[in-house]
Amino acid sequence: MKRTSAAFTMLVGLTAVMIGLYLKELGTLSQILHGYVPFLP
Amino acid sequence: MATPESTVKPEEDLRRFKFKWTLPRMIVQLISLVAVNAVALTLIFPNIKVQPIPFGLPILVSVNSHLSAVYSAMDLMQLELSQPEFPFIVVGTVLLIGAVVGRAFCGWVCPIGFIQDIITNLKGRLDFISPRTHQSSKKLKYLFFLGTFLISGSLAVALALGEGSSYRAALGILATGPFIAISPDGTLFGTIPTLIGLGRQSFFSFLTHPPTIQQVWTDLLATPPLLALRILILIGFFCAAWRVPRFWCRYVCPTGAMMAVFQKYSVAGLKRDPVKCTKCPHCEIKCPMQINILDLPWEKFNDPECIMCMECVDACPHGSLSIKAP
């Protein structure tokens, strides 16, 4: 049961990474971080 | 008649040559501390150019720090949801790491965990709190995790539906990430180095022309409330780490709560040899997460609180604990 859960989690994780790469999420994230101003209240 | 060699018990022989995890783990933690703050190397060695990578790991490395080379998965999730974008790669990375090694990143890579380990080592002993308080308090981190994603998730949904601008305005600084705003790693590696950089010149004028008590009081009152709160949280973090080992990881850290869910089903775990184990409490005494190891099943145990620090494996005088994967 635990092995099945771990394998399923890995499969879902891998699928999510693939979708993210397909949607060019790293570029989007890079832009978001570039425009982010760190807090220094 | 027994020879001197035969008087050595097998357990003692085993203990003498037993591999200890403590030093390798500390080396990995030190390398990780430098690696995740690798942008700082460009300040020390101008020839080295390090660019931050937009990649999230299940550890605490703040997006508020200019020194970070990678970032906390929690911070990136909150930041992406505030845009609103679904963090596919970050979620996928967390799932993959969680399924394979569970919470091991807390014990081996997280710089905040390393700082807490240093504090505990400086203190020289592990103090534990009552089991009842521990059992109820460890659920707090799940509340922090849910609270963080309740705010970030609801904002993302509202923004995706085109109705979130007033909600974002109402949330103010919390809109970009409720946990980003108060996390001690951001204060320690981001705000404080920046404040030191800003205040370096005024510090020397402070030495030559000491201010009056009234001036100090006026400056203190002028401190922005969020900055004061963050510094108070950081002070609280250090005090709590001194009192209880890994206090932040046990009771507060939402990243730890997120990884604890996967720890239960992760490939890597520990096992206890019931033949060698004499049920002495050495492993439980040394566990910084206060896990009742002897109550767990011996074949393989993946307690959600276990950070795979291997302190129990090192502490066992009979060598009954070892890694089990899968």
Contacts between the chains, C-beta under 8 A, distances in Angstrom:
chain1	res1	chain2	res2	distance
A	2	B	264	7.8
A	2	B	265	5.1
A	2	B	300	7.8
A	2	B	302	7.5
A	3	B	267	7.7
A	3	B	326	5.8
A	5	B	265	4.0
A	6	B	99	4.7
A	6	B	100	7.7
A	6	B	265	5.1
A	6	B	266	6.2
A	6	B	267	5.2
A	6	B	326	7.2
A	7	B	99	7.7
A	9	B	95	5.3
A	9	B	96	7.9
A	9	B	98	6.6
A	9	B	99	3.9
A	9	B	262	6.5
A	9	B	265	6.6
A	10	B	95	7.1
A	10	B	96	5.9
A	10	B	99	4.5
A	10	B	100	7.2
A	12	B	92	7.8
A	12	B	95	5.6
A	13	B	91	7.6
A	13	B	92	4.5
A	13	B	93	7.1
A	13	B	94	7.3
A	13	B	95	2.9
A	13	B	96	3.9
A	13	B	98	7.8
A	13	B	99	6.5
A	14	B	92	6.7
A	14	B	96	6.6
A	15	B	92	7.2
A	16	B	88	4.8
A	16	B	89	7.2
A	16	B	91	5.1
A	16	B	92	3.2
A	16	B	95	6.5
A	17	B	88	7.0
A	17	B	89	5.5
A	17	B	92	3.5
A	17	B	93	6.6
A	17	B	96	7.1
A	18	B	92	7.7
A	19	B	88	4.8
A	19	B	92	7.8
A	20	B	87	7.8
A	20	B	88	3.3
A	20	B	89	3.4
A	20	B	90	7.9
A	20	B	92	6.2
A	21	B	89	6.9
A	23	B	88	6.7
A	25	B	85	7.3
A	25	B	87	7.5
A	25	B	88	5.6
A	25	B	89	5.0
A	26	B	54	5.7
A	26	B	55	7.8
A	26	B	89	6.6
A	28	B	80	7.8
A	28	B	83	8.0
A	28	B	85	5.9
A	29	B	54	4.1
A	29	B	76	6.6
A	29	B	80	6.6
A	29	B	85	7.9
A	29	B	87	7.9
A	29	B	89	7.5
A	30	B	54	4.6
A	32	B	79	5.8
A	32	B	80	6.6
A	32	B	83	5.8
A	32	B	85	7.4
A	33	B	52	7.3
A	33	B	54	5.5
A	33	B	63	6.8
A	33	B	71	7.7
A	33	B	79	7.4
A	36	B	63	6.2
A	36	B	79	6.6
A	36	B	176	7.3
A	38	B	63	7.0
A	38	B	64	4.2
A	38	B	65	7.3
A	38	B	66	7.0
A	38	B	186	7.7
A	38	B	190	5.7
A	38	B	194	7.9
A	39	B	64	5.3
A	39	B	173	6.8
A	39	B	180	7.4
A	39	B	181	6.3
A	39	B	186	6.9
A	39	B	190	7.6
A	39	B	191	7.1
A	39	B	226	7.4
A	40	B	190	7.7
A	40	B	191	5.9
A	40	B	194	5.6
A	40	B	195	7.6
A	40	B	227	7.8
A	41	B	173	7.4
A	41	B	224	4.1
A	41	B	225	7.8
A	41	B	226	4.2
A	41	B	227	4.5
A	41	B	230	7.7
